[in-house]
Amino acid sequence: MKYNKTITLKDGSACVLRNGAEQDGQAMLDIFVLTHAQTDYLLTYPDETHMTVEQEVQFLREKAESQTEIELLAEVNGTIVGVAGIGCVGKREKVRHRARFGISVDKAYWGLGIGRALTETCIECAKAAGYAQMELEAVAENKNALALYESVGFVEYGRNPKGFRSRLAGWQELVLMRLELDR
């Protein structure tokens, strides 16, 4: 699935939303580690990242060639400042209509509209890929993320009180959200 679009951020700067490409391997790993160090709301810690540049390049290649999955990046002034993607929940018939969504943005760029743009782009791509539903999990304390997801149509369908076990905060409740795409 291919995507490339330039948007204007709230501060007036240009931001390119595009597929991660092979030449982005190291930068994509770097932004992953950075964003996972900046917040306790993401799935992993930086020290749990064991992917090599070669593995990241292969991952990006596979996503770019896929008709149903995508890995997007947000680039400002040539620097990758955010990533988001959709992946199929499973290949089996009963679940292949469901897309899993994930996103992270460099904290220095929060509040500029990058998260919304990446989220809306992933929704657009999920619809184009034929998914009936997008799903995500968010830490309940992450009020800004929850507000964004609700504003684009995601609804809560459950909670997992012990969804994450944070090194810093102990148990973190996860909010399970879904967005119907085939209405």
Secondary structure, 3 states (H helix, E strand, C coil): CCCEEEEECCCCCEEEEEECCHHHHHHHHHHHHHHHHHCCCCCCCHHHCCCCHHHHHHHHHHHHHCCCCEEEEEEECCEEEEEEEEEECCCCCCCCCEEEEEEEECHHHCCCCHHHHHHHHHHHHHHHCCCCEEEEEEECCCHHHHHHHHHCCCEEEEEEEEEEEECCCEEEEEEEEEEECCC
